[in-house]
Amino acid sequence: MYNKIIKLIITAGILAYAVYQFTENNIGNGIMLILLSTIFVFLYFKNEFILLAFLRLRKQDFVGANKWLNKIKNPKSALVKKQQGYFNYLHGIMISQTNMNEAEKYFKKAVALGLSMNHDLAMAKLNLAGIAFSKRRKQEAQKLLSEAQKLDKQNMLTEQIKMMKDNMKRAQMPNQHYGTGGSIRAQKKRG
């Protein structure tokens, strides 16, 4: 795992050698080296381990995604700010399967650091709304849900948002009991 500064140093070295190749009239070599340096610039802004973790998540391989994320030992020195957000976002997605409290911390940190795509930010806020609703913080959940809906400009999460709103409405309705009460099974046993 390379530090983000090392990637920039490698890029500068390759570019310097490309300029040298241009001065030696090796135009083809210089162009190829410039193209090579763009790979390191790309990896500066889009970390290779996060990209591999996303690929694993698309295949629903949570263990494989976690393996790639664990290779990032110190996210603050290895990642730019937005990539730190994605690091926390991915951890939040994986941990939300088992531990909601821990997932909430990761999602909040991801939202605070920022995510570059609006639908990713909407998904993080939707997950936070679900966690807040499960902890009976309805106002916070409604606020996060409306923020997620505003961010979802491509309507990728409309079904999930609608389902969450329906669940929230059902939870707000008072329980009504008709007749003598109890379940249908209890009534059959009595009769």
TITI-314935 format. One line per field, with one value per residue (C-alpha): x, y, z; residue number from 0. Coordinates in Angstrom, 2 decimals. Layout:
BEGIN
px = [X_...];
py = [Y_...];
pz = [Z_...];
nr = [NUM_...];
This chain:
BEGIN
px = [0.00_1.60_1.29_-0.53_2.59_4.70_2.27_2.82_6.62_6.51_4.36_6.82_9.75_8.04_7.14_10.72_11.98_9.34_10.69_14.18_12.92_11.43_14.77_16.50_13.98_12.33_8.82_7.11_8.81_7.91_4.24_4.13_5.69_3.16_0.36_2.01_2.14_-1.63_-2.17_-0.49_-2.47_-5.68_-4.64_-3.95_-7.61_-9.14_-7.43_-6.80_-7.90_-11.18_-11.85_-11.18_-13.43_-16.25_-15.84_-16.13_-19.22_-20.90_-20.55_-21.93_-18.56_-18.37_-15.39_-13.37_-14.28_-13.27_-9.96_-9.15_-10.18_-8.04_-4.98_-5.38_-3.60_-3.67_-6.46_-5.47_-2.00_-2.93_-6.17_-7.43_-10.44_-13.16_-11.55_-11.53_-15.27_-15.63_-13.46_-15.90_-18.92_-17.81_-17.09_-20.53_-22.21_-20.41_-20.85_-24.53_-25.23_-24.18_-23.71_-25.96_-24.25_-20.84_-22.29_-23.88_-20.46_-18.96_-21.86_-21.74_-18.02_-18.48_-21.11_-18.87_-15.86_-17.97_-18.67_-18.15_-21.33_-24.77_-26.34_-23.66_-24.35_-28.09_-27.50_-25.46_-28.20_-30.86_-28.93_-28.57_-32.33_-33.02_-30.71_-32.23_-35.75_-34.82_-33.55_-36.88_-35.43_-38.25_-37.56_-33.92_-34.95_-37.46_-34.89_-32.28_-34.87_-35.86_-32.17_-31.64_-34.64_-33.27_-29.87_-31.37_-31.71_-31.44_-34.22_-32.03_-33.31_-36.97_-38.21_-36.14_-37.18_-40.85_-40.54_-38.92_-41.67_-44.34_-42.67_-42.52_-46.23_-47.18_-45.19_-46.93_-50.45_-52.04_-52.73_-56.44_-58.02_-61.43_-63.66_-62.42_-58.79_-56.06_-54.95_-57.05_-55.40_-56.35_-59.95_-60.04_-58.71_-61.42_-64.18];
py = [0.00_3.20_6.48_9.09_11.31_8.46_8.20_11.88_11.49_8.55_10.63_13.54_11.17_9.60_13.03_14.23_11.19_11.82_15.37_13.91_11.49_14.42_16.27_13.14_13.07_9.89_11.28_7.88_7.02_10.43_10.06_6.55_7.76_10.58_8.05_5.86_8.80_9.36_5.93_7.08_10.33_8.28_6.01_9.09_10.10_6.61_4.17_0.74_-1.20_0.69_-0.01_-3.72_-3.70_-2.15_-4.92_-7.55_-5.88_-5.96_-9.74_-9.76_-11.03_-9.22_-11.27_-10.44_-6.75_-6.65_-8.33_-5.54_-2.79_-4.26_-3.77_-0.03_0.26_4.04_5.67_9.24_8.97_6.69_8.27_11.68_13.03_11.71_8.28_8.26_8.86_5.86_3.79_4.49_4.07_0.58_-0.40_0.88_-1.22_-4.38_-3.88_-2.92_-6.61_-7.42_-4.31_-1.28_0.90_0.46_0.96_4.24_5.58_4.64_6.14_9.39_9.65_8.97_11.71_14.12_13.41_13.56_11.21_12.29_10.77_11.97_8.50_7.17_10.02_9.34_5.66_6.55_8.90_6.29_3.77_6.36_7.02_3.31_3.08_6.20_4.83_1.49_3.40_5.29_8.64_9.39_13.09_12.45_9.55_11.73_14.48_12.03_10.38_13.70_14.55_11.18_11.78_15.18_13.65_10.79_12.75_9.66_7.87_4.87_4.62_5.57_2.08_1.86_5.39_4.58_1.37_3.28_5.93_3.22_1.56_4.90_5.56_2.10_2.65_5.95_4.49_3.62_-0.03_-0.72_-3.70_-4.92_-7.24_-9.07_-8.71_-11.25_-13.16_-15.28_-18.44_-17.52_-16.98_-20.38_-22.10_-20.47_-21.44];
pz = [0.00_-1.18_0.63_-1.48_-1.52_-2.94_-5.88_-6.64_-6.38_-8.82_-11.18_-11.03_-11.70_-14.70_-16.10_-15.66_-17.55_-20.25_-20.73_-21.01_-23.67_-25.61_-25.51_-26.86_-29.77_-28.48_-28.92_-28.72_-25.44_-23.99_-24.91_-23.46_-20.21_-19.93_-20.36_-17.70_-15.29_-15.67_-14.12_-10.91_-10.93_-11.31_-8.44_-6.31_-6.56_-6.83_-4.51_-6.02_-2.93_-2.68_-6.37_-5.79_-2.71_-4.77_-7.36_-4.62_-3.18_-6.59_-6.44_-2.86_-1.60_1.74_2.94_-0.18_0.03_3.68_2.79_0.30_2.70_5.49_3.28_3.87_7.20_7.72_5.69_6.61_5.08_2.19_0.97_-0.09_1.82_-0.55_-0.62_3.20_2.91_0.62_2.94_5.79_3.49_2.46_6.05_7.01_4.32_5.38_9.13_8.79_8.22_11.78_13.98_13.46_16.10_14.51_11.02_12.11_13.13_9.76_7.77_9.76_9.21_5.48_5.20_7.13_4.89_1.75_-1.11_-4.70_-6.15_-5.06_-5.17_-2.82_-0.42_-0.76_0.02_3.12_4.34_3.61_5.73_8.49_8.30_8.70_11.69_13.29_12.72_14.29_17.34_17.55_16.48_14.02_13.41_12.57_10.32_8.45_7.96_6.64_4.40_2.83_2.29_0.62_-1.62_-2.69_-3.48_-5.50_-8.74_-10.95_-9.03_-8.23_-4.65_-5.12_-4.27_-1.07_-0.04_-0.67_1.37_4.25_4.17_4.23_7.22_9.02_8.36_9.62_12.79_13.45_13.18_16.50_17.17_16.93_18.55_17.46_19.40_22.44_21.43_21.17_18.13_15.85_17.19_20.75_19.68_17.96_21.07_23.17_20.75];
nr = [0_1_2_3_4_5_6_7_8_9_10_11_12_13_14_15_16_17_18_19_20_21_22_23_24_25_26_27_28_29_30_31_32_33_34_35_36_37_38_39_40_41_42_43_44_45_46_47_48_49_50_51_52_53_54_55_56_57_58_59_60_61_62_63_64_65_66_67_68_69_70_71_72_73_74_75_76_77_78_79_80_81_82_83_84_85_86_87_88_89_90_91_92_93_94_95_96_97_98_99_100_101_102_103_104_105_106_107_108_109_110_111_112_113_114_115_116_117_118_119_120_121_122_123_124_125_126_127_128_129_130_131_132_133_134_135_136_137_138_139_140_141_142_143_144_145_146_147_148_149_150_151_152_153_154_155_156_157_158_159_160_161_162_163_164_165_166_167_168_169_170_171_172_173_174_175_176_177_178_179_180_181_182_183_184_185_186_187_188_189_190];
